[in-house]
């Protein structure tokens, strides 16, 4: 996968005029899902630091019951606390994993920083074991740097 080729389109999606932030994020999720074969669920969770919870934002993929996640719970909740990327090659090997679907085999979560504060994250599930590489991490860090400009 050549992520460099996707970067200009990410920027174009996020700078479209006359669309709300949520519409841009939803379009971005759809683009990522369509462009990377192993990105089977793509979404954003946004943090509420007062309640120490993550709230599901725009996403594409199978519906999820996990619309609110406490900090520390599951992969997303752990990233809200650690402020670090979390790549899970095989979700069945994780003790603190919130199962969304039996089809999910792996997950990558990259925090979204605005002015140095972790305000949320991009969360991607895959139906394949261990598809994510350091290239995915760097690309998703770029994506979140562009998304941060919307906040």
C-alpha atoms as an extended CHARMM CRD file, in Angstrom:
* protein
*
       151  EXT
         1         1  UNK       CA              0.0000000000        0.0000000000        0.0000000000  PROA      1               0.0000000000
         2         2  UNK       CA              1.4290000000        3.3760000000       -1.0140000000  PROA      2               0.0000000000
         3         3  UNK       CA             -0.0240000000        5.7560000000        1.5370000000  PROA      3               0.0000000000
         4         4  UNK       CA              1.7620000000        8.7470000000        0.0040000000  PROA      4               0.0000000000
         5         5  UNK       CA             -0.6910000000        8.5840000000       -2.8960000000  PROA      5               0.0000000000
         6         6  UNK       CA             -3.6420000000        8.8870000000       -0.4950000000  PROA      6               0.0000000000
         7         7  UNK       CA             -2.4120000000       11.9630000000        1.3860000000  PROA      7               0.0000000000
         8         8  UNK       CA             -3.5330000000       14.6240000000       -1.1500000000  PROA      8               0.0000000000
         9         9  UNK       CA             -7.0580000000       13.1840000000       -1.2030000000  PROA      9               0.0000000000
        10        10  UNK       CA             -7.1930000000       13.1830000000        2.6130000000  PROA      10              0.0000000000
        11        11  UNK       CA             -6.3530000000       16.8870000000        2.5600000000  PROA      11              0.0000000000
        12        12  UNK       CA             -8.9120000000       17.5520000000       -0.1870000000  PROA      12              0.0000000000
        13        13  UNK       CA            -11.6890000000       15.8040000000        1.7460000000  PROA      13              0.0000000000
        14        14  UNK       CA            -10.9520000000       17.7490000000        4.9120000000  PROA      14              0.0000000000
        15        15  UNK       CA            -10.7860000000       21.1390000000        3.1910000000  PROA      15              0.0000000000
        16        16  UNK       CA            -14.0400000000       20.8610000000        1.2430000000  PROA      16              0.0000000000
        17        17  UNK       CA            -16.1670000000       23.9280000000        1.7430000000  PROA      17              0.0000000000
        18        18  UNK       CA            -19.8610000000       23.9120000000        2.6980000000  PROA      18              0.0000000000
        19        19  UNK       CA            -19.6030000000       20.6660000000        4.6770000000  PROA      19              0.0000000000
        20        20  UNK       CA            -19.8050000000       20.2900000000        8.4390000000  PROA      20              0.0000000000
        21        21  UNK       CA            -16.9210000000       18.8000000000       10.3940000000  PROA      21              0.0000000000
        22        22  UNK       CA            -18.8960000000       15.5720000000       10.8730000000  PROA      22              0.0000000000
        23        23  UNK       CA            -19.6430000000       15.3430000000        7.1440000000  PROA      23              0.0000000000
        24        24  UNK       CA            -15.9380000000       15.7550000000        6.3670000000  PROA      24              0.0000000000
        25        25  UNK       CA            -15.0100000000       13.0900000000        8.9190000000  PROA      25              0.0000000000
        26        26  UNK       CA            -17.6340000000       10.6870000000        7.5690000000  PROA      26              0.0000000000
        27        27  UNK       CA            -16.3480000000       11.2620000000        4.0090000000  PROA      27              0.0000000000
        28        28  UNK       CA            -12.8050000000       10.6510000000        5.2440000000  PROA      28              0.0000000000
        29        29  UNK       CA            -13.8530000000        7.3920000000        6.9240000000  PROA      29              0.0000000000
        30        30  UNK       CA            -15.5220000000        6.2540000000        3.7110000000  PROA      30              0.0000000000
        31        31  UNK       CA            -12.4510000000        7.1910000000        1.6510000000  PROA      31              0.0000000000
        32        32  UNK       CA            -10.1070000000        5.2750000000        3.9640000000  PROA      32              0.0000000000
        33        33  UNK       CA            -12.3980000000        2.2380000000        3.9940000000  PROA      33              0.0000000000
        34        34  UNK       CA            -12.6750000000        2.2930000000        0.1960000000  PROA      34              0.0000000000
        35        35  UNK       CA             -8.9510000000        2.8920000000       -0.3850000000  PROA      35              0.0000000000
        36        36  UNK       CA             -7.3200000000        0.3910000000        1.9770000000  PROA      36              0.0000000000
        37        37  UNK       CA             -8.6440000000       -3.1320000000        1.5110000000  PROA      37              0.0000000000
        38        38  UNK       CA             -8.0310000000       -4.2210000000        5.1010000000  PROA      38              0.0000000000
        39        39  UNK       CA             -9.6580000000       -1.1260000000        6.7010000000  PROA      39              0.0000000000
        40        40  UNK       CA            -13.0320000000       -2.7660000000        7.3620000000  PROA      40              0.0000000000
        41        41  UNK       CA            -14.3700000000       -0.3890000000       10.0510000000  PROA      41              0.0000000000
        42        42  UNK       CA            -13.1240000000        3.1930000000       10.2660000000  PROA      42              0.0000000000
        43        43  UNK       CA            -14.3410000000        5.6940000000       12.8200000000  PROA      43              0.0000000000
        44        44  UNK       CA            -13.5770000000        8.4640000000       15.2350000000  PROA      44              0.0000000000
        45        45  UNK       CA            -14.1180000000        8.5560000000       18.9790000000  PROA      45              0.0000000000
        46        46  UNK       CA            -14.0430000000       11.9500000000       20.6720000000  PROA      46              0.0000000000
        47        47  UNK       CA            -13.0830000000       12.4530000000       24.3020000000  PROA      47              0.0000000000
        48        48  UNK       CA            -15.0860000000       14.0510000000       27.0770000000  PROA      48              0.0000000000
        49        49  UNK       CA            -12.4170000000       14.7640000000       29.6890000000  PROA      49              0.0000000000
        50        50  UNK       CA            -14.9490000000       15.7440000000       32.3620000000  PROA      50              0.0000000000
        51        51  UNK       CA            -16.6820000000       12.3530000000       32.2990000000  PROA      51              0.0000000000
        52        52  UNK       CA            -13.5340000000       10.4740000000       31.2010000000  PROA      52              0.0000000000
        53        53  UNK       CA            -15.4140000000        8.8490000000       28.3270000000  PROA      53              0.0000000000
        54        54  UNK       CA            -15.0320000000        8.4780000000       24.5840000000  PROA      54              0.0000000000
        55        55  UNK       CA            -18.0450000000        9.1210000000       22.3560000000  PROA      55              0.0000000000
        56        56  UNK       CA            -18.5050000000        7.6000000000       18.9240000000  PROA      56              0.0000000000
        57        57  UNK       CA            -18.3310000000       10.1420000000       16.1380000000  PROA      57              0.0000000000
        58        58  UNK       CA            -18.5430000000        9.6470000000       12.3880000000  PROA      58              0.0000000000
        59        59  UNK       CA            -17.7270000000        6.1300000000       11.1830000000  PROA      59              0.0000000000
        60        60  UNK       CA            -18.2990000000        3.6520000000        8.3700000000  PROA      60              0.0000000000
        61        61  UNK       CA            -18.6840000000       -0.0690000000        8.7770000000  PROA      61              0.0000000000
        62        62  UNK       CA            -20.8470000000       -2.3810000000       10.8070000000  PROA      62              0.0000000000
        63        63  UNK       CA            -23.0190000000       -0.8040000000       13.4730000000  PROA      63              0.0000000000
        64        64  UNK       CA            -21.5900000000       -0.8790000000       16.9720000000  PROA      64              0.0000000000
        65        65  UNK       CA            -23.1360000000       -0.8190000000       20.4270000000  PROA      65              0.0000000000
        66        66  UNK       CA            -19.9630000000        0.8080000000       21.7330000000  PROA      66              0.0000000000
        67        67  UNK       CA            -21.0210000000        4.4420000000       21.4450000000  PROA      67              0.0000000000
        68        68  UNK       CA            -19.5640000000        5.4450000000       24.8360000000  PROA      68              0.0000000000
        69        69  UNK       CA            -16.3210000000        3.9240000000       26.1310000000  PROA      69              0.0000000000
        70        70  UNK       CA            -14.8200000000        4.7450000000       29.5410000000  PROA      70              0.0000000000
        71        71  UNK       CA            -11.1890000000        5.8230000000       29.5720000000  PROA      71              0.0000000000
        72        72  UNK       CA             -9.0260000000        2.7480000000       30.2050000000  PROA      72              0.0000000000
        73        73  UNK       CA            -11.5500000000        0.2120000000       28.8650000000  PROA      73              0.0000000000
        74        74  UNK       CA            -10.7880000000       -1.6280000000       25.6540000000  PROA      74              0.0000000000
        75        75  UNK       CA             -8.1880000000       -0.5900000000       23.1100000000  PROA      75              0.0000000000
        76        76  UNK       CA             -9.7410000000        2.8390000000       22.5260000000  PROA      76              0.0000000000
        77        77  UNK       CA            -10.0430000000        3.5370000000       26.2360000000  PROA      77              0.0000000000
        78        78  UNK       CA             -6.4190000000        2.5620000000       26.7760000000  PROA      78              0.0000000000
        79        79  UNK       CA             -5.2880000000        5.0050000000       24.0650000000  PROA      79              0.0000000000
        80        80  UNK       CA             -7.2790000000        7.7620000000       25.7790000000  PROA      80              0.0000000000
        81        81  UNK       CA             -5.0790000000        7.1960000000       28.8490000000  PROA      81              0.0000000000
        82        82  UNK       CA             -1.7200000000        6.3210000000       27.2370000000  PROA      82              0.0000000000
        83        83  UNK       CA             -1.7490000000        8.9970000000       24.4960000000  PROA      83              0.0000000000
        84        84  UNK       CA              0.0690000000        6.4460000000       22.3210000000  PROA      84              0.0000000000
        85        85  UNK       CA             -0.7400000000        4.4670000000       19.2010000000  PROA      85              0.0000000000
        86        86  UNK       CA             -2.0000000000        0.9590000000       19.8960000000  PROA      86              0.0000000000
        87        87  UNK       CA             -1.6940000000       -1.7530000000       17.2560000000  PROA      87              0.0000000000
        88        88  UNK       CA             -3.3790000000       -5.0550000000       18.0550000000  PROA      88              0.0000000000
        89        89  UNK       CA             -2.2740000000       -7.7450000000       15.5790000000  PROA      89              0.0000000000
        90        90  UNK       CA             -4.7640000000      -10.2910000000       16.9840000000  PROA      90              0.0000000000
        91        91  UNK       CA             -7.6500000000       -9.0590000000       19.1500000000  PROA      91              0.0000000000
        92        92  UNK       CA             -8.2250000000      -12.5620000000       20.5540000000  PROA      92              0.0000000000
        93        93  UNK       CA             -4.8910000000      -12.2530000000       22.3880000000  PROA      93              0.0000000000
        94        94  UNK       CA             -5.9320000000       -9.0420000000       24.2280000000  PROA      94              0.0000000000
        95        95  UNK       CA             -7.3290000000       -9.2230000000       27.7560000000  PROA      95              0.0000000000
        96        96  UNK       CA             -8.7800000000       -5.6870000000       27.7480000000  PROA      96              0.0000000000
        97        97  UNK       CA            -10.5330000000       -5.8730000000       24.3920000000  PROA      97              0.0000000000
        98        98  UNK       CA            -14.1610000000       -4.8830000000       23.7690000000  PROA      98              0.0000000000
        99        99  UNK       CA            -15.4810000000       -7.2200000000       21.0890000000  PROA      99              0.0000000000
       100       100  UNK       CA            -17.4920000000       -5.3610000000       18.4620000000  PROA      100             0.0000000000
       101       101  UNK       CA            -17.9560000000       -8.2140000000       16.0240000000  PROA      101             0.0000000000
       102       102  UNK       CA            -16.6810000000      -11.7650000000       15.5940000000  PROA      102             0.0000000000
       103       103  UNK       CA            -15.3680000000      -10.6690000000       12.1790000000  PROA      103             0.0000000000
       104       104  UNK       CA            -12.8350000000       -8.2470000000       13.7320000000  PROA      104             0.0000000000
       105       105  UNK       CA             -9.4040000000       -9.8590000000       13.8970000000  PROA      105             0.0000000000
       106       106  UNK       CA             -7.1160000000       -6.8420000000       14.4530000000  PROA      106             0.0000000000
       107       107  UNK       CA             -7.2880000000       -3.1660000000       15.3600000000  PROA      107             0.0000000000
       108       108  UNK       CA             -5.2380000000        0.0150000000       15.2030000000  PROA      108             0.0000000000
       109       109  UNK       CA             -6.0070000000        3.1240000000       17.2370000000  PROA      109             0.0000000000
       110       110  UNK       CA             -4.1160000000        6.4070000000       16.8080000000  PROA      110             0.0000000000
       111       111  UNK       CA             -4.7500000000        9.3540000000       19.1450000000  PROA      111             0.0000000000
       112       112  UNK       CA             -5.9250000000       12.7140000000       17.8230000000  PROA      112             0.0000000000
       113       113  UNK       CA             -4.1210000000       15.6680000000       19.3930000000  PROA      113             0.0000000000
       114       114  UNK       CA             -5.2280000000       19.2910000000       19.2730000000  PROA      114             0.0000000000
       115       115  UNK       CA             -2.8330000000       21.7640000000       20.8990000000  PROA      115             0.0000000000
       116       116  UNK       CA             -1.1200000000       18.8800000000       22.6860000000  PROA      116             0.0000000000
       117       117  UNK       CA             -4.3360000000       17.4700000000       24.1760000000  PROA      117             0.0000000000
       118       118  UNK       CA             -5.6610000000       14.0190000000       23.2320000000  PROA      118             0.0000000000
       119       119  UNK       CA             -9.1930000000       14.9110000000       22.1230000000  PROA      119             0.0000000000
       120       120  UNK       CA            -10.0270000000       11.5620000000       20.5480000000  PROA      120             0.0000000000
       121       121  UNK       CA             -8.7640000000        8.9850000000       18.1200000000  PROA      121             0.0000000000
       122       122  UNK       CA             -9.1740000000        7.2320000000       14.8460000000  PROA      122             0.0000000000
       123       123  UNK       CA            -10.0600000000        3.5750000000       15.2830000000  PROA      123             0.0000000000
       124       124  UNK       CA             -9.7270000000        1.0050000000       12.5040000000  PROA      124             0.0000000000
       125       125  UNK       CA            -10.7630000000       -2.6420000000       12.6320000000  PROA      125             0.0000000000
       126       126  UNK       CA             -9.6940000000       -5.2890000000       10.1580000000  PROA      126             0.0000000000
       127       127  UNK       CA            -11.0650000000       -8.7120000000        9.3180000000  PROA      127             0.0000000000
       128       128  UNK       CA             -7.4730000000       -9.8900000000        8.7770000000  PROA      128             0.0000000000
       129       129  UNK       CA             -4.9680000000      -10.8800000000       11.4570000000  PROA      129             0.0000000000
       130       130  UNK       CA             -1.9110000000       -8.6100000000       11.6530000000  PROA      130             0.0000000000
       131       131  UNK       CA             -2.3550000000       -6.3740000000        8.5660000000  PROA      131             0.0000000000
       132       132  UNK       CA             -1.1350000000       -3.1260000000       10.1580000000  PROA      132             0.0000000000
       133       133  UNK       CA              2.4490000000       -1.9300000000        9.7830000000  PROA      133             0.0000000000
       134       134  UNK       CA              4.4490000000        1.0780000000       10.8600000000  PROA      134             0.0000000000
       135       135  UNK       CA              3.3930000000        2.5920000000        7.5130000000  PROA      135             0.0000000000
       136       136  UNK       CA             -0.2410000000        2.4850000000        8.6640000000  PROA      136             0.0000000000
       137       137  UNK       CA              0.7470000000        4.2080000000       11.8970000000  PROA      137             0.0000000000
       138       138  UNK       CA              2.6380000000        7.0140000000       10.1320000000  PROA      138             0.0000000000
       139       139  UNK       CA             -0.1980000000        7.4750000000        7.6250000000  PROA      139             0.0000000000
       140       140  UNK       CA             -2.8630000000        7.6360000000       10.3330000000  PROA      140             0.0000000000
       141       141  UNK       CA             -0.7290000000       10.0970000000       12.2960000000  PROA      141             0.0000000000
       142       142  UNK       CA             -0.7250000000       12.2610000000        9.1580000000  PROA      142             0.0000000000
       143       143  UNK       CA             -4.5030000000       11.8220000000        8.8410000000  PROA      143             0.0000000000
       144       144  UNK       CA             -5.0080000000       12.9590000000       12.4230000000  PROA      144             0.0000000000
       145       145  UNK       CA             -2.7050000000       15.9540000000       11.9490000000  PROA      145             0.0000000000
       146       146  UNK       CA             -4.9930000000       17.0300000000        9.1170000000  PROA      146             0.0000000000
       147       147  UNK       CA             -8.1720000000       16.2520000000       11.1030000000  PROA      147             0.0000000000
       148       148  UNK       CA             -6.8670000000       18.3250000000       14.0460000000  PROA      148             0.0000000000
       149       149  UNK       CA             -7.1460000000       21.4350000000       11.8720000000  PROA      149             0.0000000000
       150       150  UNK       CA            -10.9550000000       21.0170000000       11.9950000000  PROA      150             0.0000000000
       151       151  UNK       CA            -11.0500000000       21.5150000000       15.7780000000  PROA      151             0.0000000000
